[in-house]
Amino acid sequence: MTLQTVTWMSAFLCLAQVCSMPMSCQLQGQLVRITHNLLRDMGGNFPLECLQENVFVPFPATAFATSDAPQLSSSGAMAIYETLKNIDTLFGADDLPTKWDQQKLENFQNIVYRQIEESKCMMGSVDTSDYLIRTEGLKTYFGNIAAVLKEKNFSYCAWEVVRKELLYSLQFILEHNSDSLLWANRT
């Protein structure tokens, strides 16, 4: 009887451990939404004093383009992963605005980093033929954003332009690529 109880308890504990482990190799939709909301809320609306410094940075929608191909989720997820890596690189600077809510900024950075770390294993499954085209578009986009920061000497208004662009990017992902994300309890 004791052996049977121990066996059942061991099986239950193993099952509980497996079920509680995070899903690997998938970006979590809820974390992308939280990332968007933190970025939105850390600074409020685009400041009026920055309107003259606002610039247009063409968004690479083609990097997120979807089709009916079976690789849709994989290539969409890879574009999202690359976007998060580029966001992390941008926010690695020491000259971040002090006018932003610092707790929300820190949470934003931590969640972006967490998403990257938890989905690194996706890089091993890159087999989409359009991967290089997608990443090249994103590289150009984020290069242009970084150029705005440098050109404007990492000023508060330059960071507001960056925040505006990243909000658009994350909103685009949530609206057009949500099928590439893992959503808990989604109906």
Salt bridges, closest charged atoms under 4 A:
ASP41 OD1 - ARG40 NE 2.78
GLU49 OE2 - LYS99 NZ 3.80
GLU82 OE2 - LYS85 NZ 3.74
GLU117 OE2 - LYS120 NZ 3.08
GLU118 OE2 - ARG114 NE 2.95
ASP130 OD2 - ARG134 NE 2.85
GLU160 OE1 - ARG163 NH2 2.90
GLU165 OE2 - LYS164 NZ 3.08
